[in-house]
């Protein structure tokens, strides 16, 4: 018999998970993202550069070709502006758009993202080796029991 779709009511656990995600996600934002200076800079930049009449003029052609949006450009510019203000006033530099388990670069070169790539780079080679072994096994066939 054909299967029919029967909608179901969300379970309590589904609603609880949704509530937890909505409550926790703002806490995972970086300090810089939540800062007043950054939000104010974003508002000013959006008002000045991201209107229908100014968006084309405010973005260079190479950024438009790379599908860089006005909003992304404002965020990029404001990160630099706020960081320059922090450096000038001697405050600690804030992190923007950070990720979970992020940390300052080790020896000014190796951050969490670069270490992620270092440790995951061998995985395609392992996968390729597995595929070769699996193909050889399939070609030879299963071992016959005596």
C-alpha positions in Angstrom: 0.0 0.0 0.0 1.2 3.5 -0.7 2.6 5.5 2.2 0.7 8.6 3.3 2.2 11.6 5.1 0.7 12.1 8.5 1.7 15.3 10.2 2.5 15.1 13.8 2.6 17.6 16.6 6.0 18.6 17.8 7.1 16.7 20.9 8.1 18.4 24.1 11.7 17.4 23.5 11.6 19.1 20.0 10.3 22.3 21.5 12.8 22.1 24.3 15.7 21.8 21.9 14.4 24.7 19.9 14.1 26.8 23.0 17.6 25.9 24.1 19.1 26.8 20.7 17.3 30.1 20.7 18.4 31.0 24.2 22.0 29.8 23.9 22.9 31.1 20.4 23.1 34.8 21.5 25.6 33.8 24.2 27.9 32.3 21.6 28.3 35.6 19.8 31.7 37.2 20.1 32.3 40.2 22.3 33.0 42.4 19.3 29.7 41.5 17.6 27.7 42.6 20.6 29.7 45.8 21.3 27.9 49.1 21.1 30.7 50.6 19.0 30.4 47.9 16.3 26.6 48.0 16.2 26.7 51.8 15.8 29.3 51.6 13.1 27.2 49.0 11.2 24.1 51.2 11.4 26.0 54.2 10.1 27.7 52.2 7.3 24.4 50.6 6.2 22.6 53.9 6.1 25.4 55.5 4.1 26.4 52.7 1.8 23.7 50.1 1.5 20.8 51.9 0.2 19.4 51.1 -3.3 21.1 54.1 -4.9 24.5 53.9 -3.2 25.3 50.1 -3.0 26.8 49.9 -6.5 28.9 53.0 -6.0 30.1 52.0 -2.5 31.5 48.5 -3.5 34.5 48.2 -5.9 33.9 46.1 -9.0 36.2 43.2 -7.8 34.2 42.8 -4.6 30.9 42.8 -6.6 32.3 40.1 -8.9 33.1 38.0 -5.9 29.5 38.4 -4.7 30.6 40.4 -1.7 27.6 42.1 -0.3 27.4 45.7 1.1 26.5 44.2 4.5 29.6 42.1 4.5 31.7 45.0 3.5 30.3 47.1 6.3 31.0 44.4 8.8 34.6 44.1 7.5 35.1 47.9 7.6 33.6 48.2 11.0 35.7 45.4 12.5 38.8 47.3 11.4 37.5 50.6 12.6 36.6 49.3 16.1 39.9 47.4 16.3 41.8 50.6 15.4 39.9 52.5 18.1 40.8 49.7 20.6 44.5 49.9 19.7 44.5 53.6 19.9 42.9 53.7 23.4 45.0 50.8 24.7 42.0 48.5 25.2 42.1 44.8 24.6 41.2 43.9 21.0 37.8 42.4 20.7 37.0 39.2 18.8 34.5 39.5 15.9 32.5 36.7 14.4 34.3 34.2 16.6 33.7 30.5 16.7 33.4 28.0 19.5 36.8 27.0 21.0 38.6 29.8 19.2 41.8 31.2 20.7 44.4 33.8 19.9 47.0 32.7 17.4 50.0 30.7 18.7 53.3 32.4 17.8 51.2 35.0 15.9 50.6 32.4 13.1 48.6 29.4 14.1 45.0 30.0 15.0 42.2 27.4 15.6 41.2 27.4 11.9 44.7 26.8 10.6 45.2 23.9 13.1 41.8 22.5 12.0 43.2 22.3 8.4 46.5 20.9 9.6 44.8 18.0 11.4 42.1 17.3 8.7 44.4 17.5 5.7 45.4 13.8 5.9 41.8 12.7 5.9 41.4 12.6 2.1 44.5 10.5 1.8 43.1 8.0 4.3 39.8 8.0 2.5 41.6 7.3 -0.8 43.5 4.5 0.8 40.3 3.0 2.1 38.6 3.2 -1.3 41.6 1.5 -3.0 41.6 -1.3 -0.4 37.8 -1.7 -0.7 38.0 -1.8 -4.5 40.8 -4.5 -4.3 38.6 -6.5 -1.9 35.6 -6.3 -4.2 37.7 -7.4 -7.2 39.2 -10.4 -5.4 35.9 -11.4 -3.9 35.3 -12.7 -0.4 37.6 -15.2 1.2 36.3 -18.7 1.0 36.1 -20.5 4.2 37.6 -24.0 4.4 
